């Protein structure tokens, strides 16, 4: 045993240490190189988009490098202890060919994952809807996409199942909400109040950092069964549109109460002959 360690132990230890150091260096250097490259090529894009793209590409490349280094270390160690790796490599080729016939789904996963990365459809930190599931992207690789939804549930979606990818946070996001008012209200007055609230919120320093284009009334969107729906649109930085819409709803409700503007609820009119009862 001592003789074996003297003959092979030091060499094997050196190989393993070199492999570990190589992997460690890749986890340090690759993100820096990718970040600088992406920043140069996307310098006119929002900073959050650059960070998302850099993190996604770095994650995939470092994982791939880790696998390659692991395989190289394994075969190098086998060669050092006297195992003939030639037949082993040939056997791997045959086994790989056999597996490929039964792993068409895996191949499709990898191909779809490659297109997702190359086309920058989405990345880590984006909010997307893929495979019928919506959530925050926690991981993207060549085989699968990992999402976490609002309930905290983690979904693992094979890339081959992703035919349509909807990205809610690419470059910018949008405020898109409807506010309903009663039929008895003066619409011009209501629109003026809403636009005033939106502008006041946009001009506050804390919100101006998050809002790109001040929300405003786009149109009367629908004549509902209980009230008139008014559509409001505006652009925000990625990921903050829900926060902006929540604050905007609160402020509009407060202002409507102050102005005496009715937010409707379902009404029912019942006729008894010539007499009408309203509930």
N, C-alpha and C positions, 0 to 999 in steps of 0.2 A: 504493500500500500504506500509506504514511504517512498519507494523507488518510483511508483507510478506518479505520485504527486510531484516528485522532483523532475520527472521527465515531462509531464503534461500539465501539472497543476498551475505552474507559473504562467505558461503560455495561454492556457484557457482563461485564467484570471485577467491577463492583459487584454485578451480579445473581448471579454465581457465588459471590462472597464472602458475600453475604447468605444465599444458599441454604446454604452450608457452615456459616455461623454459626448459622442456624436449626436445622440438623441437629445441630450440636454442642450447642446449648442443650437440644434435646429429649433427647439422650442423658444430659445432666446432670440436668435437671429432672424428666423423666417418672419415672425410677426412684424419686426422692425422694417425689413425689406419690403414686405407686402404693404405695410402702412404707408411708407414713403412713395412706393410706386402708385398705389391707388390714389393717394393725395395729389400726386402730380397729374395723373390722368383724369381725375374728377375734381380738379381744383375749383370749378365753377358750380359744384353741387353743394347742398347743405352738409354741414359737418357731421350731423348724425347719420346721414346716408353713407358718408365716407367711412365712418367707424363701423357701421354695420357690415358693409362690404368687406372691409379689411379683416374683421373678426371672423367672418364666415370663410373666406378663402384661406386665412391662416390656419383655422381649425382643420380644414380638410387636408391641407398640404402637410402639416405636422403629423397628423394621424397616419397619412400615407407613408411619410418618411420613417415613422416609428415601426410600421409593419415591415418595410423593406429592410431596415437595419436589423430587426429581429430575425428575419429569414437569413440574412447574410451571416450574422453571428452564429446562428444555429448550425448552418452548413460548414462554417469555418471550424467550429468546435468539433463537429463530427469528423472532419478531415484530420484534425490534430490527434484524435484518439484512435485513428486507424480505420475508420469506417469509409468504405469506398462510396463516395457520393455520386459517382457517375450513374450506376444503375438506379440509385434513389431518384436522381433527377429525371431519368428516363421513365421511371415508374410514375413519378408525379405528372409527367406529361400525358401518359396514358390515362391515369386516373382523372386528370383535369379534363381530358377530352370526353371521358365517359360522364363525368358530372355535368359538363356543359349541356349535354342533351336533356338532362333532367332539371337544369337550373335556368331555363329560359326566363322565368320570372325575375331571378336575380340579375341576369344580364339586362333585362328591361329596366330594372331598378337603377342600375349603374348608368345606363344610357340616359334615362330621364334625369337622374341626379346631375349628370354632366351638363345637360342642357340648362337645367335650373341655375347652375353656378355660372356657366358661360354667359347666359342671357341676363343674369342678375335679376331673376324674377322676384326673389325675396332673400332675406338673410336673417341671421340671429338678431333678435330684438325687434323684428317686424311683427305686426299683427296681421294675420292672413286667414283666408279660408281656403283650405285644400282638402280634397277627399271628403267634402261635406262636413268638415269640422273647422270651427273658428277658434283661434287662440294666439298666444304669443309664441313665436318661434324660439325654442331653447337650443335646438341643435339641427344642423343640416349637414348631411354627408352624402356620399355617392349612392348609398343604399336606402336611406330613410330620412324623413323629416319628423322632428319631435315638437309637438305643440303642448302648451298648457293653457286650458280654458279658464273662464272666470270662476269656476267652482274649484280650481286647483287640480283638476284631473289632467294627467299627462297622457297624450295620445301619440302612439307610434304609427306613422303612416308610411308604408312602402312607397317609394317614388313612382313605381309603376302604376299605382292607383291614382296618381295626380294627373288628371286630364285638363282641369281648369284650376288656375291659381289666382285668387283675388287678394291683392295686397292693399290693405287699408292705410298704410303709412309710407308709401314710396314718394320721396321728395317732399311732399306736403300732404296734409289731410284737410278735411272739409267739415265745417258745421253745416248740417242739413237737418232742420227740424221744422215742425209745424206747430203753430200756436192757434188754438181755437177760441173764437169770441162769439158772443150772442148775436142773433139776427137783428136785435134792436140797436146795435152799436153803430156809430158813425165810422165807416171804414177808413176814411182819410185821417180822422183823428187817431184811430187805433194805430195805423201805419206810422204816423208821426211819432207816437209814444214809443213804439217798438224801436224805430230807427234811432231815437234819442238815447234810449237805454243802451243799445248796441254801441253807439259812438262813444258814450261816456265810459263804458267798460273798456273799449279799445284804447282810449287815451290814457288810461291808468298805466303807469310804468310797468308794474308787475305783469299785467295782461298783455301789454304791447310787445313784450319779449316773446310771447307765445302765439300771438295772432298776427298773421301775415296781411290779411285783408279784412277790414272791419265787416262783421256780419250786417246784413241789411235785408229788408223785405224784398223778395223777388217778385211775388205775385199772390193774388188770391187763388189758393190751390184747389179748393173744393168747397161746395155747398153741402155740408153734412146734414145728417138727420137732426142734430141738436144745435149745430153752430157752423160758423164760417171758418174754414182752415186757411191760415196765412203762412206761406212758406218763407223761411229765413235761410239764407246761404252766406257763407264766409269761409275764408281759407286760414288754416292754422299750421303751425309746425307739426311734424309727425308725432303721433301718440298723445297729443293733448286735446284733440277735438272733443272727447267725451267730457273732460274736465271743463272745457269752455262752455259746452252746451248745458251742463248741469248748473253752472253759475249763471248762465244767461236765463235759463228757465226761472231760477229763484228770483233774479232781479226783475224780470218781466212780471211775475206774479205779484211782487211787492208793489211795483209801479201801477199795475192794474188796480190793486186794492186802493191805492192812494187816489187814483183818477176815477174810481167808481166804474171801471170797465168790467163787464160780466164775462167770466169764463164759464161756458155753459155746461150743463149736465143733462142727461136724458130727460126729456119731458114727454108727457102723454096727455092728450086731450080726448076726453070721453064725452060724447053727446047723448043726452037723454031728451029726445024730442027737440024742443027749442032751447033746452038748457045745456050749458057746457060746463064741465068740471075739469079743471087742470091739475095734474099731479106732477 
